């Protein structure tokens, strides 16, 4: 197996993990409450989840 093949498999696995994690986060009550508090958002779910995680981690770090 070449390093290019391994890298492509790793990227594919990472993408699959992110999709599953994003779905789990998006269905959580914490995310839904956060989303509702922010009002209507025109951002993609990917961007919303990233913002939610950034804000959550910033709060935990405080």
Secondary structure, DSSP 8 states (H G I E B T S, - for coil): --HHHHHHHHHHHHHHHHHHHHHHHHTSHHHHHHHHHH-S--S-HHHHHHHHHHHHHHHHH-
